[in-house]
């Protein structure tokens, strides 16, 4: 096992909580079909109630959308690598800042809609300072708490654009990319280290901890009053994409088969991630998406069997 049982359970717990929050947010923004009259003809209109002008067009096509998403994903990676090459940390931080604000607003708005008519305004007021503190005032606890809210908000944007089978296709493509980026090109590790060390913002769960031998070294340093002695800190991380994509599939299943089936997808992804953590080895990097996708697909098979 790459990390201790305690750290592993914390990561799995955050992953599962993010999945359930994602189901709630997607459920709030689930499609509502109403009939409107256009030139004397009754036409069905689908609304997702997404704020900030993020409502998808009425004639959205999942097959066309997946191509657009893949192209956008490719360009985002290319832009990220270019900015890394030019050491444009400030631009990257503002990029993260804007994305985080939008994602937090979507999740907070979903949670407040049932309580007040000013849900969007309150969400904006809360989201902006949270995003600022997260990006420009580094704090590990705040980072991970906000991560739980960011990925459900992002997933809520993509769920209306896709259906179950286009999402399955997307997971397959992302899994192939993840294997290439981690095992072959190895630029995923470089991106993660660059985000953590230079940009000071990491898109994913981030848990620093001390190994037992390092704790002993720290105690000895304190007793000997060696203030400048450096102690190595270990880090457990899980990328944001590993959290978002199973939420998108679970959200697509939620809109077709209901909550129980969506929960099965979330649990399948969590079990698969737990298996990966169990068999992973210290000092090695693993692409999580192939394993998570496999868990999602097995769970999807169960969903179709029971439905």
Secondary structure, 3 states (H helix, E strand, C coil): CCCCHHHHHHHHHHHHHHHHHHHHHHHHCCCEEEEEEECCEEEEEEECCCCCCCCCCCCCCHHHHHHHHHHHHHHHHHHHHHHHHCCCHHHHHHHHHHHHHHHHHHHHHHHHCCCCCCHHHHHHHHHHHHHHHHHHCCCHHHHHHHHHHHHHHHHHHHHCCCCHHHHHHHHHHHHHHHHHHHHHCCHHHHHHHHHHHHHCCCCEEEEEECCHHHHHHHHHHHHCCCCCCCCCCEEEEEEHHHHHHHHHHHHHHHHHHCHHHHHHHHHHHHHHHHHHHHHCCCCCCCCHHHHHHHHHHHHHHHHHHHC
